[in-house]
Amino acid sequence: MYLLTLKENKDEGAYAVQDKYGDKVLFLFEEEDDAIRYAMMLEDQEDKSMDVVEVDYELDIKTCKIHSYKYT
């Protein structure tokens, strides 16, 4: 499983967005290639440098639940 981080803020955690209800949503990717393509799209649209990080799926889900993050 893979997620995105901001290169300049890598130590601050995963990149998440707010949905229309104000909830934070974390994007998880099964394939590294998908994460890389999404990171490239964000870099083009938002002018932010992204990193793709491999993570443990179960640990990530637990972390999302602890911090009340949604994930997709």
LUMKOLDREN-593831 format. One record per residue: residue in three letters; y, x, z of N, C-alpha, C in turn; residue number from 1. Coordinates in steps of 0.1 Angstrom, whole numbers. Layout:
BEGIN
NODE  code     nY     nX     nZ    caY    caX    caZ     cY     cX     cZ  pos
NODE   Ala      Y      X      Z      Y      X      Z      Y      X      Z  NUM
...
//
This chain:
BEGIN
NODE  code     nY     nX     nZ    caY    caX    caZ     cY     cX     cZ  pos
NODE   Met    -12      8      0      0      0      0     12      9      0    1
NODE   Tyr     23      4     -7     35     12     -8     47      4     -5    2
NODE   Leu     58     11      0     70      4      2     81     13     -2    3
NODE   Leu     94      8     -2    105     16     -6    114     20      6    4
NODE   Thr    120     31      5    130     36     15    142     41      7    5
NODE   Leu    154     41     14    165     47      8    164     62     10    6
NODE   Lys    166     70      0    164     85      1    173     90     12    7
NODE   Glu    186     86     12    195     92     22    193     87     36    8
NODE   Asn    186     76     37    183     70     51    168     68     53    9
NODE   Lys    160     77     48    146     76     49    141     74     63   10
NODE   Asp    147     81     73    143     80     87    146     67     93   11
NODE   Glu    154     59     87    158     46     93    149     35     89   12
NODE   Gly    139     37     82    129     27     79    129     22     64   13
NODE   Ala    121     12     63    119      6     49    131     -1     44   14
NODE   Tyr    132     -2     31    142     -9     24    138    -24     24   15
NODE   Ala    147    -33     29    144    -47     30    157    -54     25   16
NODE   Val    155    -66     20    166    -75     16    167    -87     24   17
NODE   Gln    178    -94     24    180   -106     31    178   -118     21   18
NODE   Asp    170   -128     25    168   -139     17    180   -149     19   19
NODE   Lys    180   -160     12    191   -170     13    193   -176     27   20
NODE   Tyr    183   -174     36    183   -179     50    187   -168     59   21
NODE   Gly    190   -156     55    194   -145     63    182   -138     69   22
NODE   Asp    170   -141     65    158   -134     70    156   -121     62   23
NODE   Lys    152   -111     69    149    -98     62    135    -99     56   24
NODE   Val    134    -94     43    121    -95     36    118    -81     31   25
NODE   Leu    106    -76     34    101    -63     30     92    -65     18   26
NODE   Phe     94    -57      8     85    -57     -4     74    -47     -2   27
NODE   Leu     62    -51     -3     50    -43     -2     44    -43    -16   28
NODE   Phe     39    -31    -21     33    -30    -34     19    -25    -33   29
NODE   Glu     10    -31    -40     -4    -26    -40     -6    -14    -49   30
NODE   Glu      2    -13    -59      1     -2    -69     13      6    -68   31
NODE   Glu     12     19    -68     23     29    -67     32     27    -79   32
NODE   Asp     26     25    -91     34     23   -103     43     12   -102   33
NODE   Asp     39      1    -96     48    -11    -94     59     -8    -85   34
NODE   Ala     57      0    -75     67      4    -65     77     13    -72   35
NODE   Ile     72     22    -80     81     31    -87     90     24    -97   36
NODE   Arg     84     14   -104     92      7   -114    103     -2   -107   37
NODE   Tyr     99     -8    -96    109    -16    -88    120     -7    -82   38
NODE   Ala    116      5    -78    126     15    -73    136     19    -84   39
NODE   Met    131     21    -96    139     25   -107    149     13   -110   40
NODE   Met    144      1   -110    153    -11   -112    164    -11   -102   41
NODE   Leu    161     -9    -89    171    -10    -79    181      2    -80   42
NODE   Glu    176     13    -84    185     25    -86    195     21    -97   43
NODE   Asp    191     15   -108    200     11   -119    209      0   -115   44
NODE   Gln    205    -10   -107    213    -21   -104    222    -19    -92   45
NODE   Glu    218    -11    -82    225    -10    -70    231      4    -67   46
NODE   Asp    228     13    -77    232     27    -76    228     33    -62   47
NODE   Lys    215     31    -59    210     37    -47    197     45    -50   48
NODE   Ser    196     57    -44    184     65    -47    173     60    -37   49
NODE   Met    161     58    -43    150     52    -36    138     62    -36   50
NODE   Asp    130     61    -25    117     68    -24    106     58    -23   51
NODE   Val     95     61    -28     83     53    -27     74     60    -16   52
NODE   Val     69     52     -6     62     58      5     49     50      6   53
NODE   Glu     38     58      7     25     51     10     24     48     25   54
NODE   Val     19     36     28     18     32     42      4     25     44   55
NODE   Asp      1     24     57    -11     17     61     -8      2     61   56
NODE   Tyr    -15     -6     54    -12    -20     52    -12    -28     65   57
NODE   Glu    -23    -26     73    -24    -33     86    -13    -29     96   58
NODE   Leu     -9    -17     96      2    -12    105     15    -18    101   59
NODE   Asp     17    -18     88     30    -24     82     31    -39     85   60
NODE   Ile     20    -46     84     21    -61     87     23    -63    102   61
NODE   Lys     17    -55    111     20    -56    125     34    -53    128   62
NODE   Thr     40    -43    122     54    -39    124     63    -50    119   63
NODE   Cys     60    -56    108     68    -68    103     68    -79    113   64
NODE   Lys     57    -82    118     56    -93    128     63    -90    141   65
NODE   Ile     63    -78    145     70    -74    158     85    -75    156   66
NODE   His     90    -72    144    104    -72    141    109    -85    134   67
NODE   Ser    100    -95    133    103   -108    127    108   -106    112   68
NODE   Tyr    102    -97    105    105    -95     91     95   -103     83   69
NODE   Lys     99   -109     72     90   -115     63     86   -104     53   70
NODE   Tyr     75   -106     47     70    -96     37     64   -103     25   71
NODE   Thr     64    -96     14     58   -101      2     53    -90     -6   72
//
